[in-house]
């Protein structure tokens, strides 16, 4: 038979485990909130990128499916980062979670992935249009 001290120790250990689980969840929630506030997502303000025009003749187009975009700020961030690539112009469709990238030179998928990741989003797939 367990003594009251054993039962108290077991209850205390259970409380500690619950507190640790809540603390870990809180840590990740705060970290995500800070990341979003730095990027201006969903409440901040990322200025709309000036409309970039494709220089030269269009040689191709890719459709980039992106995970994690929620608002106009997300759209502006992704367009701004892809537009930084020489020979690429992006138009994001939030409803479809895609960026349609027009190219005046062949742009490697890795370049597009890096650009989207700079905006703190994830590329799901890239396909030729």
C-alpha positions in Angstrom: 0.0 0.0 0.0 1.3 3.4 -0.9 1.8 6.0 1.7 0.4 9.5 1.5 3.9 10.8 0.8 4.2 8.5 -2.2 0.8 9.7 -3.5 1.8 13.3 -3.0 5.1 12.8 -4.9 3.3 11.1 -7.8 0.8 14.0 -8.0 3.6 16.6 -7.9 5.4 14.8 -10.7 2.3 14.8 -12.8 1.8 18.5 -12.2 5.4 19.2 -13.2 4.9 17.2 -16.5 1.8 19.2 -17.3 3.5 22.5 -16.6 6.4 21.5 -18.8 4.1 20.6 -21.7 2.3 24.0 -21.3 5.6 25.8 -21.2 6.9 24.2 -24.4 3.6 25.0 -26.2 3.8 28.6 -24.9 7.4 28.9 -26.1 6.6 27.8 -29.6 3.5 30.0 -29.8 5.4 33.1 -28.7 8.3 32.3 -31.1 5.8 32.1 -34.0 4.1 35.3 -33.0 7.5 37.1 -32.8 8.5 35.8 -36.2 5.2 37.0 -37.7 5.4 40.4 -36.1 9.0 40.9 -37.5 7.7 40.0 -41.0 4.7 42.1 -40.8 2.4 39.2 -41.5 -1.3 39.2 -40.6 -1.5 42.5 -38.8 1.7 44.4 -39.6 2.3 46.3 -42.8 4.6 45.2 -45.6 4.5 47.9 -48.3 3.3 46.7 -51.7 6.3 46.1 -53.9 6.6 48.4 -56.9 5.3 46.6 -60.0 8.3 45.1 -61.7 8.2 44.7 -65.4 9.9 41.7 -67.2 12.9 42.9 -69.0 13.4 41.2 -72.3 11.3 38.5 -74.0 9.4 36.1 -71.9 11.0 32.6 -72.2 9.1 30.7 -69.6 6.7 30.6 -66.7 6.5 28.6 -63.6 3.8 28.0 -61.0 5.1 27.9 -57.4 2.7 26.4 -54.9 3.4 28.1 -51.5 2.3 27.1 -48.0 1.6 29.6 -45.2 0.4 32.7 -47.0 -2.6 34.3 -45.3 -3.0 37.9 -46.3 -1.9 40.8 -48.5 1.2 41.2 -46.4 2.2 37.6 -47.2 1.5 38.2 -50.9 3.6 41.4 -50.9 6.5 39.7 -49.1 6.6 36.8 -51.6 6.3 39.0 -54.7 9.0 41.3 -53.4 11.4 38.4 -52.7 10.8 36.7 -56.1 11.0 40.0 -57.9 14.5 40.5 -56.5 15.7 37.6 -58.8 17.1 38.9 -62.0 14.9 37.9 -64.9 11.8 37.0 -62.8 8.5 38.7 -62.0 5.9 37.2 -59.6 2.2 37.6 -59.3 0.8 35.9 -56.3 -2.8 34.4 -56.1 -3.7 34.1 -52.4 -6.8 32.1 -53.0 -4.9 29.4 -54.9 -1.7 29.7 -52.8 0.5 30.1 -55.9 2.9 32.5 -57.4 2.9 32.7 -61.2 6.5 33.5 -62.1 7.3 34.9 -65.6 10.9 34.7 -66.7 13.1 36.4 -69.2 15.8 33.8 -68.5 15.5 30.3 -67.2 15.4 30.6 -63.4 16.4 27.5 -61.4 13.9 26.1 -58.9 16.4 26.5 -56.1 16.5 30.3 -56.7 12.7 30.4 -56.4 12.8 28.2 -53.2 15.4 30.5 -51.6 13.4 33.6 -52.4 10.2 32.2 -50.9 12.1 31.0 -47.8 13.5 34.5 -47.4 9.9 35.6 -47.0 9.5 32.8 -44.4 7.2 30.6 -46.4 7.5 27.0 -47.7 7.5 25.9 -51.4 5.3 22.8 -51.8 5.9 22.3 -55.5 7.1 24.0 -58.6 5.8 23.2 -62.1 6.2 24.7 -65.6 3.2 26.5 -66.8 
